[in-house]
Amino acid sequence: MLKAMQTVNEWLGQLTEVAKTLVVIGIIVGILFDDFFGVIAGLGRIMSQFGDAGFAGILALMILVMWYEKK
């Protein structure tokens, strides 16, 4: 059971790395070719939702960043 959980954890880690790479590529393509895929607009919407929530949104964003950095 422990081996299966480690395998799933490795797969999730690899998927996360692929997703991060795709977001970075999407941002670069968006900058170069006028946001063809809408990645920059989507990130802008997410950040505005954090901003609209005021202090709670900033706190939630800080918690997410700290949680991500622990990995």
N, C-alpha and C positions, 0 to 999 in steps of 0.2 A: 504494500500500500504506500509506503514511504517513497519507494522508487517511482511509482506512478505519479505521485504528487510532485516529485522533483522534475519529472519529464514534462508535466503540464506547466510547471513554473518556468522551465526553460523555453518552452514553446511560446508562452505569453511574453517572456522577455524578448524573444526574437521578433514576435509580431509587433511589440511596442517599438523596437528599433526600426523596423520597416515602416511603421506609421510615421515616426519622427522624420525619417528620411523623405518620405513622400510629402509631408507637410513642408519641409524645407525646399524641396524641388518645386512644389506648388507655389511657394512664395517667390522663388527666383523666376519661375515662368510668368507669374503674375506681374512682377516688376518689369520684366522684359517685354511681355506681350499683352499688356493692358488687362491683367487679371482674367484670363480666358476661362479658367476653371472656377473662379469665384472664391478662391482660398483666402485671399486678403480680405474680401468683404465678409466672409464667414468669421474670420478671426476678429475683425472689427466689431461684429455683432456680439460675439462672446465677451469681448472686453467691455463693450458698452453695457451689457447686462451686469457685469461685476460693478461697474461704475454707478449704475442706476440704483444698486442695492446699498450704496453709501458705505458706511464703516463695516457693515456685515459682509459686503461683497469683497472689500479689501482684505478683511480678516480671512475669509474663505480662500481667496487667492493666495495669501501668505501661507496658509495651512497646506494647500495643494503643493506649493513650491517646496516647502520644508519636507513634506512627505515624499516628494519625488527625489529630492536630493539625498535622502537616507538610503535609497537603493544604490 
